[in-house]
Amino acid sequence: MGNRLSKIATRTGDKGETGLGDGTRVAKDSARIQALGDIDELNSSIGVLLAEKMPASLREALLRIQHDLFDLGGEVCIPGHTMVTEAHVAHLDGLLATYNKRLPPLKEFILPGGTRAAALAHLSRTACRRAERSLVALGRAAPVGEHARQYLNRLSDLLFVLGRTLNRAGKRGDVLWRHERKPKA
């Protein structure tokens, strides 16, 4: 990369536009930039999650996901370019199967919480759902890769499962929603 990022404050966006990877300029509030920002926020959220104590295999999986999300950002940043493939989606499907089979079946809805790491996994899940919605919105205006949409959909499911997994790793159970709770008097 050399000195590619040596100048951070370029001032080229001062008038509300930004450059895409192919050199075109677009408004900072365009659907493409919204999707890019939401993917970046998701990646940052996973970075915060990675600051927590967790099993090494889970840490390795999340680090790979961060790299995949950077690739996804590259795909969105260059219209018509594809970086996320069926293999990326299949990898998430494999992780989902592996981690989910270790968990007891759910009989109730759960609330985000338990350990701090689990709560952060759920926060990342909600950021992932927003990124997915942004990518779908972009797809209404411009072509979006099918595997990119699938990746975010699977990732949100995986982050839900990882929240449950992190609670168990932290010797906590799921935080169950009490749908029949009595109102306070």
MODELLER restraints for C-alpha pairs under 7 A, 6 or more apart:
rsr = mdl.restraints
at = mdl.atoms
rsr.add(forms.Gaussian(group=physical.xy_distance, feature=features.Distance(at['CA:12:A'], at['CA:18:A']), mean=7.00, stdev=0.5))
rsr.add(forms.Gaussian(group=physical.xy_distance, feature=features.Distance(at['CA:16:A'], at['CA:27:A']), mean=5.88, stdev=0.5))
rsr.add(forms.Gaussian(group=physical.xy_distance, feature=features.Distance(at['CA:16:A'], at['CA:28:A']), mean=5.55, stdev=0.5))
rsr.add(forms.Gaussian(group=physical.xy_distance, feature=features.Distance(at['CA:17:A'], at['CA:25:A']), mean=6.24, stdev=0.5))
rsr.add(forms.Gaussian(group=physical.xy_distance, feature=features.Distance(at['CA:17:A'], at['CA:26:A']), mean=5.32, stdev=0.5))
rsr.add(forms.Gaussian(group=physical.xy_distance, feature=features.Distance(at['CA:17:A'], at['CA:27:A']), mean=4.30, stdev=0.5))
rsr.add(forms.Gaussian(group=physical.xy_distance, feature=features.Distance(at['CA:17:A'], at['CA:28:A']), mean=5.05, stdev=0.5))
rsr.add(forms.Gaussian(group=physical.xy_distance, feature=features.Distance(at['CA:18:A'], at['CA:25:A']), mean=5.47, stdev=0.5))
rsr.add(forms.Gaussian(group=physical.xy_distance, feature=features.Distance(at['CA:18:A'], at['CA:26:A']), mean=5.61, stdev=0.5))
rsr.add(forms.Gaussian(group=physical.xy_distance, feature=features.Distance(at['CA:18:A'], at['CA:27:A']), mean=6.35, stdev=0.5))
rsr.add(forms.Gaussian(group=physical.xy_distance, feature=features.Distance(at['CA:18:A'], at['CA:28:A']), mean=5.94, stdev=0.5))
rsr.add(forms.Gaussian(group=physical.xy_distance, feature=features.Distance(at['CA:19:A'], at['CA:25:A']), mean=4.49, stdev=0.5))
rsr.add(forms.Gaussian(group=physical.xy_distance, feature=features.Distance(at['CA:19:A'], at['CA:26:A']), mean=6.42, stdev=0.5))
rsr.add(forms.Gaussian(group=physical.xy_distance, feature=features.Distance(at['CA:20:A'], at['CA:77:A']), mean=5.32, stdev=0.5))
rsr.add(forms.Gaussian(group=physical.xy_distance, feature=features.Distance(at['CA:20:A'], at['CA:78:A']), mean=6.23, stdev=0.5))
rsr.add(forms.Gaussian(group=physical.xy_distance, feature=features.Distance(at['CA:21:A'], at['CA:77:A']), mean=5.30, stdev=0.5))
rsr.add(forms.Gaussian(group=physical.xy_distance, feature=features.Distance(at['CA:21:A'], at['CA:78:A']), mean=4.92, stdev=0.5))
rsr.add(forms.Gaussian(group=physical.xy_distance, feature=features.Distance(at['CA:22:A'], at['CA:78:A']), mean=5.53, stdev=0.5))
rsr.add(forms.Gaussian(group=physical.xy_distance, feature=features.Distance(at['CA:31:A'], at['CA:137:A']), mean=6.77, stdev=0.5))
rsr.add(forms.Gaussian(group=physical.xy_distance, feature=features.Distance(at['CA:31:A'], at['CA:138:A']), mean=5.13, stdev=0.5))
rsr.add(forms.Gaussian(group=physical.xy_distance, feature=features.Distance(at['CA:32:A'], at['CA:76:A']), mean=6.84, stdev=0.5))
rsr.add(forms.Gaussian(group=physical.xy_distance, feature=features.Distance(at['CA:32:A'], at['CA:138:A']), mean=5.86, stdev=0.5))
rsr.add(forms.Gaussian(group=physical.xy_distance, feature=features.Distance(at['CA:34:A'], at['CA:134:A']), mean=6.51, stdev=0.5))
rsr.add(forms.Gaussian(group=physical.xy_distance, feature=features.Distance(at['CA:35:A'], at['CA:131:A']), mean=5.96, stdev=0.5))
rsr.add(forms.Gaussian(group=physical.xy_distance, feature=features.Distance(at['CA:35:A'], at['CA:134:A']), mean=4.81, stdev=0.5))
rsr.add(forms.Gaussian(group=physical.xy_distance, feature=features.Distance(at['CA:35:A'], at['CA:135:A']), mean=5.44, stdev=0.5))
rsr.add(forms.Gaussian(group=physical.xy_distance, feature=features.Distance(at['CA:36:A'], at['CA:73:A']), mean=5.79, stdev=0.5))
rsr.add(forms.Gaussian(group=physical.xy_distance, feature=features.Distance(at['CA:36:A'], at['CA:76:A']), mean=6.59, stdev=0.5))
rsr.add(forms.Gaussian(group=physical.xy_distance, feature=features.Distance(at['CA:38:A'], at['CA:130:A']), mean=6.71, stdev=0.5))
rsr.add(forms.Gaussian(group=physical.xy_distance, feature=features.Distance(at['CA:38:A'], at['CA:131:A']), mean=4.76, stdev=0.5))
rsr.add(forms.Gaussian(group=physical.xy_distance, feature=features.Distance(at['CA:39:A'], at['CA:69:A']), mean=6.81, stdev=0.5))
rsr.add(forms.Gaussian(group=physical.xy_distance, feature=features.Distance(at['CA:39:A'], at['CA:73:A']), mean=6.52, stdev=0.5))
rsr.add(forms.Gaussian(group=physical.xy_distance, feature=features.Distance(at['CA:39:A'], at['CA:131:A']), mean=5.45, stdev=0.5))
rsr.add(forms.Gaussian(group=physical.xy_distance, feature=features.Distance(at['CA:42:A'], at['CA:124:A']), mean=6.03, stdev=0.5))
rsr.add(forms.Gaussian(group=physical.xy_distance, feature=features.Distance(at['CA:42:A'], at['CA:127:A']), mean=5.25, stdev=0.5))
rsr.add(forms.Gaussian(group=physical.xy_distance, feature=features.Distance(at['CA:42:A'], at['CA:128:A']), mean=5.78, stdev=0.5))
rsr.add(forms.Gaussian(group=physical.xy_distance, feature=features.Distance(at['CA:43:A'], at['CA:66:A']), mean=5.74, stdev=0.5))
rsr.add(forms.Gaussian(group=physical.xy_distance, feature=features.Distance(at['CA:43:A'], at['CA:69:A']), mean=6.44, stdev=0.5))
rsr.add(forms.Gaussian(group=physical.xy_distance, feature=features.Distance(at['CA:45:A'], at['CA:124:A']), mean=5.48, stdev=0.5))
rsr.add(forms.Gaussian(group=physical.xy_distance, feature=features.Distance(at['CA:46:A'], at['CA:124:A']), mean=6.09, stdev=0.5))
rsr.add(forms.Gaussian(group=physical.xy_distance, feature=features.Distance(at['CA:49:A'], at['CA:117:A']), mean=6.05, stdev=0.5))
rsr.add(forms.Gaussian(group=physical.xy_distance, feature=features.Distance(at['CA:49:A'], at['CA:120:A']), mean=5.51, stdev=0.5))
rsr.add(forms.Gaussian(group=physical.xy_distance, feature=features.Distance(at['CA:49:A'], at['CA:121:A']), mean=6.44, stdev=0.5))
rsr.add(forms.Gaussian(group=physical.xy_distance, feature=features.Distance(at['CA:50:A'], at['CA:59:A']), mean=6.64, stdev=0.5))
rsr.add(forms.Gaussian(group=physical.xy_distance, feature=features.Distance(at['CA:52:A'], at['CA:117:A']), mean=5.85, stdev=0.5))
rsr.add(forms.Gaussian(group=physical.xy_distance, feature=features.Distance(at['CA:54:A'], at['CA:166:A']), mean=6.98, stdev=0.5))
rsr.add(forms.Gaussian(group=physical.xy_distance, feature=features.Distance(at['CA:71:A'], at['CA:83:A']), mean=6.02, stdev=0.5))
rsr.add(forms.Gaussian(group=physical.xy_distance, feature=features.Distance(at['CA:71:A'], at['CA:84:A']), mean=6.86, stdev=0.5))
rsr.add(forms.Gaussian(group=physical.xy_distance, feature=features.Distance(at['CA:72:A'], at['CA:83:A']), mean=6.47, stdev=0.5))
rsr.add(forms.Gaussian(group=physical.xy_distance, feature=features.Distance(at['CA:72:A'], at['CA:84:A']), mean=6.07, stdev=0.5))
rsr.add(forms.Gaussian(group=physical.xy_distance, feature=features.Distance(at['CA:72:A'], at['CA:148:A']), mean=6.72, stdev=0.5))
rsr.add(forms.Gaussian(group=physical.xy_distance, feature=features.Distance(at['CA:75:A'], at['CA:81:A']), mean=5.36, stdev=0.5))
rsr.add(forms.Gaussian(group=physical.xy_distance, feature=features.Distance(at['CA:75:A'], at['CA:82:A']), mean=5.38, stdev=0.5))
rsr.add(forms.Gaussian(group=physical.xy_distance, feature=features.Distance(at['CA:75:A'], at['CA:83:A']), mean=5.58, stdev=0.5))
rsr.add(forms.Gaussian(group=physical.xy_distance, feature=features.Distance(at['CA:82:A'], at['CA:145:A']), mean=6.73, stdev=0.5))
rsr.add(forms.Gaussian(group=physical.xy_distance, feature=features.Distance(at['CA:84:A'], at['CA:147:A']), mean=6.02, stdev=0.5))
rsr.add(forms.Gaussian(group=physical.xy_distance, feature=features.Distance(at['CA:84:A'], at['CA:148:A']), mean=5.68, stdev=0.5))
rsr.add(forms.Gaussian(group=physical.xy_distance, feature=features.Distance(at['CA:85:A'], at['CA:147:A']), mean=5.63, stdev=0.5))
rsr.add(forms.Gaussian(group=physical.xy_distance, feature=features.Distance(at['CA:86:A'], at['CA:147:A']), mean=5.93, stdev=0.5))
rsr.add(forms.Gaussian(group=physical.xy_distance, feature=features.Distance(at['CA:88:A'], at['CA:151:A']), mean=6.98, stdev=0.5))
rsr.add(forms.Gaussian(group=physical.xy_distance, feature=features.Distance(at['CA:89:A'], at['CA:147:A']), mean=6.79, stdev=0.5))
rsr.add(forms.Gaussian(group=physical.xy_distance, feature=features.Distance(at['CA:89:A'], at['CA:150:A']), mean=6.62, stdev=0.5))
rsr.add(forms.Gaussian(group=physical.xy_distance, feature=features.Distance(at['CA:89:A'], at['CA:151:A']), mean=5.15, stdev=0.5))
rsr.add(forms.Gaussian(group=physical.xy_distance, feature=features.Distance(at['CA:92:A'], at['CA:154:A']), mean=6.42, stdev=0.5))
rsr.add(forms.Gaussian(group=physical.xy_distance, feature=features.Distance(at['CA:92:A'], at['CA:155:A']), mean=6.68, stdev=0.5))
rsr.add(forms.Gaussian(group=physical.xy_distance, feature=features.Distance(at['CA:93:A'], at['CA:154:A']), mean=6.99, stdev=0.5))
rsr.add(forms.Gaussian(group=physical.xy_distance, feature=features.Distance(at['CA:96:A'], at['CA:158:A']), mean=5.48, stdev=0.5))
rsr.add(forms.Gaussian(group=physical.xy_distance, feature=features.Distance(at['CA:99:A'], at['CA:161:A']), mean=6.84, stdev=0.5))
rsr.add(forms.Gaussian(group=physical.xy_distance, feature=features.Distance(at['CA:100:A'], at['CA:161:A']), mean=6.15, stdev=0.5))
rsr.add(forms.Gaussian(group=physical.xy_distance, feature=features.Distance(at['CA:108:A'], at['CA:176:A']), mean=6.41, stdev=0.5))
rsr.add(forms.Gaussian(group=physical.xy_distance, feature=features.Distance(at['CA:108:A'], at['CA:177:A']), mean=6.72, stdev=0.5))
rsr.add(forms.Gaussian(group=physical.xy_distance, feature=features.Distance(at['CA:109:A'], at['CA:176:A']), mean=6.11, stdev=0.5))
rsr.add(forms.Gaussian(group=physical.xy_distance, feature=features.Distance(at['CA:109:A'], at['CA:177:A']), mean=5.54, stdev=0.5))
rsr.add(forms.Gaussian(group=physical.xy_distance, feature=features.Distance(at['CA:110:A'], at['CA:174:A']), mean=6.38, stdev=0.5))
rsr.add(forms.Gaussian(group=physical.xy_distance, feature=features.Distance(at['CA:110:A'], at['CA:175:A']), mean=5.41, stdev=0.5))
rsr.add(forms.Gaussian(group=physical.xy_distance, feature=features.Distance(at['CA:110:A'], at['CA:176:A']), mean=4.36, stdev=0.5))
rsr.add(forms.Gaussian(group=physical.xy_distance, feature=features.Distance(at['CA:110:A'], at['CA:177:A']), mean=5.18, stdev=0.5))
rsr.add(forms.Gaussian(group=physical.xy_distance, feature=features.Distance(at['CA:111:A'], at['CA:175:A']), mean=5.32, stdev=0.5))
rsr.add(forms.Gaussian(group=physical.xy_distance, feature=features.Distance(at['CA:111:A'], at['CA:176:A']), mean=5.93, stdev=0.5))
rsr.add(forms.Gaussian(group=physical.xy_distance, feature=features.Distance(at['CA:111:A'], at['CA:177:A']), mean=5.84, stdev=0.5))
rsr.add(forms.Gaussian(group=physical.xy_distance, feature=features.Distance(at['CA:112:A'], at['CA:119:A']), mean=5.42, stdev=0.5))
rsr.add(forms.Gaussian(group=physical.xy_distance, feature=features.Distance(at['CA:112:A'], at['CA:122:A']), mean=5.68, stdev=0.5))
rsr.add(forms.Gaussian(group=physical.xy_distance, feature=features.Distance(at['CA:113:A'], at['CA:119:A']), mean=4.39, stdev=0.5))
rsr.add(forms.Gaussian(group=physical.xy_distance, feature=features.Distance(at['CA:113:A'], at['CA:175:A']), mean=6.26, stdev=0.5))
rsr.add(forms.Gaussian(group=physical.xy_distance, feature=features.Distance(at['CA:114:A'], at['CA:167:A']), mean=6.00, stdev=0.5))
rsr.add(forms.Gaussian(group=physical.xy_distance, feature=features.Distance(at['CA:114:A'], at['CA:172:A']), mean=6.35, stdev=0.5))
rsr.add(forms.Gaussian(group=physical.xy_distance, feature=features.Distance(at['CA:114:A'], at['CA:174:A']), mean=6.61, stdev=0.5))
rsr.add(forms.Gaussian(group=physical.xy_distance, feature=features.Distance(at['CA:114:A'], at['CA:175:A']), mean=6.16, stdev=0.5))
rsr.add(forms.Gaussian(group=physical.xy_distance, feature=features.Distance(at['CA:115:A'], at['CA:167:A']), mean=5.66, stdev=0.5))
rsr.add(forms.Gaussian(group=physical.xy_distance, feature=features.Distance(at['CA:115:A'], at['CA:170:A']), mean=6.49, stdev=0.5))
rsr.add(forms.Gaussian(group=physical.xy_distance, feature=features.Distance(at['CA:115:A'], at['CA:172:A']), mean=6.97, stdev=0.5))
rsr.add(forms.Gaussian(group=physical.xy_distance, feature=features.Distance(at['CA:117:A'], at['CA:166:A']), mean=6.31, stdev=0.5))
rsr.add(forms.Gaussian(group=physical.xy_distance, feature=features.Distance(at['CA:118:A'], at['CA:163:A']), mean=4.11, stdev=0.5))
rsr.add(forms.Gaussian(group=physical.xy_distance, feature=features.Distance(at['CA:118:A'], at['CA:164:A']), mean=6.57, stdev=0.5))
rsr.add(forms.Gaussian(group=physical.xy_distance, feature=features.Distance(at['CA:118:A'], at['CA:166:A']), mean=5.17, stdev=0.5))
rsr.add(forms.Gaussian(group=physical.xy_distance, feature=features.Distance(at['CA:118:A'], at['CA:167:A']), mean=5.63, stdev=0.5))
rsr.add(forms.Gaussian(group=physical.xy_distance, feature=features.Distance(at['CA:119:A'], at['CA:163:A']), mean=6.72, stdev=0.5))
rsr.add(forms.Gaussian(group=physical.xy_distance, feature=features.Distance(at['CA:121:A'], at['CA:159:A']), mean=5.62, stdev=0.5))
rsr.add(forms.Gaussian(group=physical.xy_distance, feature=features.Distance(at['CA:121:A'], at['CA:160:A']), mean=6.92, stdev=0.5))
rsr.add(forms.Gaussian(group=physical.xy_distance, feature=features.Distance(at['CA:121:A'], at['CA:162:A']), mean=6.62, stdev=0.5))
rsr.add(forms.Gaussian(group=physical.xy_distance, feature=features.Distance(at['CA:121:A'], at['CA:163:A']), mean=5.05, stdev=0.5))
rsr.add(forms.Gaussian(group=physical.xy_distance, feature=features.Distance(at['CA:122:A'], at['CA:159:A']), mean=6.48, stdev=0.5))
rsr.add(forms.Gaussian(group=physical.xy_distance, feature=features.Distance(at['CA:122:A'], at['CA:160:A']), mean=6.04, stdev=0.5))
rsr.add(forms.Gaussian(group=physical.xy_distance, feature=features.Distance(at['CA:122:A'], at['CA:163:A']), mean=5.98, stdev=0.5))
rsr.add(forms.Gaussian(group=physical.xy_distance, feature=features.Distance(at['CA:124:A'], at['CA:159:A']), mean=6.97, stdev=0.5))
rsr.add(forms.Gaussian(group=physical.xy_distance, feature=features.Distance(at['CA:125:A'], at['CA:156:A']), mean=4.87, stdev=0.5))
rsr.add(forms.Gaussian(group=physical.xy_distance, feature=features.Distance(at['CA:125:A'], at['CA:159:A']), mean=5.33, stdev=0.5))
rsr.add(forms.Gaussian(group=physical.xy_distance, feature=features.Distance(at['CA:125:A'], at['CA:160:A']), mean=6.37, stdev=0.5))
rsr.add(forms.Gaussian(group=physical.xy_distance, feature=features.Distance(at['CA:128:A'], at['CA:152:A']), mean=6.38, stdev=0.5))
rsr.add(forms.Gaussian(group=physical.xy_distance, feature=features.Distance(at['CA:128:A'], at['CA:156:A']), mean=5.60, stdev=0.5))
rsr.add(forms.Gaussian(group=physical.xy_distance, feature=features.Distance(at['CA:129:A'], at['CA:156:A']), mean=6.28, stdev=0.5))
rsr.add(forms.Gaussian(group=physical.xy_distance, feature=features.Distance(at['CA:132:A'], at['CA:149:A']), mean=6.47, stdev=0.5))
rsr.add(forms.Gaussian(group=physical.xy_distance, feature=features.Distance(at['CA:132:A'], at['CA:152:A']), mean=5.61, stdev=0.5))
rsr.add(forms.Gaussian(group=physical.xy_distance, feature=features.Distance(at['CA:132:A'], at['CA:153:A']), mean=6.65, stdev=0.5))
rsr.add(forms.Gaussian(group=physical.xy_distance, feature=features.Distance(at['CA:135:A'], at['CA:149:A']), mean=6.80, stdev=0.5))
rsr.add(forms.Gaussian(group=physical.xy_distance, feature=features.Distance(at['CA:164:A'], at['CA:174:A']), mean=6.25, stdev=0.5))
rsr.add(forms.Gaussian(group=physical.xy_distance, feature=features.Distance(at['CA:167:A'], at['CA:173:A']), mean=5.76, stdev=0.5))
rsr.add(forms.Gaussian(group=physical.xy_distance, feature=features.Distance(at['CA:167:A'], at['CA:174:A']), mean=6.71, stdev=0.5))
